[in-house]
Amino acid sequence: MIVFQSVSKYYGETPALENISLRIEPGKVNVLLGPNGSGKTTLMKLILGIIKPDTGKIVVYGHDPARDPIPIRRIIGYVPEDDALYHSLRVKEYLEFVARIYGLKQDIAKRSIERVIDAFMLRDKINEFIGSLSHGYKRRVLLAAAFIHDPLIYLLDEPFIGIDPRIARALKTVLKNKATKECLILLSTHVLEIAEALADNIILLYKGRIISTGSVEEVLEKARTEGLEEAFLSLTRSKLQVEEIIKALMG
Ligand SMILES: Nc1ncnc2c1ncn2[C@@H]1O[C@H](COP(=O)(O)OP(=O)(O)OP(=O)(O)O)[C@@H](O)[C@H]1O
């Protein structure tokens, strides 16, 4: 269980997250939705302890990430939104490096690396430098690294960006199954179809605040709309902006 108690995070004067109180439970696929800049990545970085809250408290399976991030990071598989990879390492070297960081024993590491190489169809790329890979392959390497130590928590920032439909389909099934095995899944996406298909619990952020939580049905009911796209636009008061974007682009 991850608990946020009245958490705020500011960058200078700008609030990235304001007064967030939230319980994120295992056994569900939790989906973070929100327009660009609404605080999704910030929320994930707070869970990892990469950044610290200005006010409030976060508890991740009994640990405070601001004070004690190491045991938390050991149980998390994290896919960052941007490609934070070591470009001068070859794919297999990078996966070996990640396995070492997680403290996997050599034989277990070897088996895990083979497993994720096959799962993310990286076999023919293992000796290539990460810097030379296409965007989609870099995303696959990041996903492979997140699965290497069979984590309890999956923190996936836009995991479906750049990957092809085969891996996307498999990943959806795997995340659903992992949730039934009491893993805690928290992913962010801008793709509402993915949210609709996957989410047991939606956390809708807007300008650093939570404006709706609950199942897809509950969010739709609160927004009094039929589809998630309409709910998103209505709850984030974005309908007028869509009209303006269309007008600007159509000339
Ligand atoms: N390192 C930083 N320095 C200054 N401001 C930042 C920094 N990181 C994030 N912010 C600001 O915090 C707010 C939330 O950003 P965040 O990246 O969490 O949003 P997001 O919902 O993940 O956005 P996106 O959907 O575009 O990825 C934004 O206003 C952003 O400009």
The ligand as a Gaussian input file, in Angstrom:
#p B3LYP/6-31G(d) Opt

LIG

0 1
 N       12.661000      19.767000     -12.440000
 C       11.649000      20.636000     -12.533000
 N       11.870000      21.958000     -12.383000
 C       10.864000      22.859000     -12.453000
 N        9.579000      22.525000     -12.671000
 C        9.300000      21.225000     -12.840000
 C       10.313000      20.208000     -12.782000
 N        9.725000      19.006000     -12.973000
 C        8.403000      19.250000     -13.154000
 N        8.144000      20.566000     -13.075000
 C        6.827000      21.201000     -13.198000
 O        5.917000      20.510000     -12.343000
 C        4.648000      20.370000     -12.960000
 C        4.267000      18.897000     -13.042000
 O        5.155000      18.251000     -13.934000
 P        5.097000      16.682000     -14.201000
 O        6.267000      16.340000     -15.058000
 O        4.946000      15.981000     -12.918000
 O        3.731000      16.552000     -15.031000
 P        3.159000      15.327000     -15.870000
 O        1.720000      15.205000     -15.510000
 O        4.001000      14.124000     -15.708000
 O        3.280000      15.896000     -17.360000
 P        3.357000      15.152000     -18.788000
 O        2.009000      14.557000     -19.043000
 O        3.634000      16.304000     -19.729000
 O        4.466000      14.170000     -18.727000
 C        4.754000      21.074000     -14.311000
 O        4.298000      22.385000     -14.149000
 C        6.252000      21.067000     -14.589000
 O        6.623000      22.144000     -15.415000

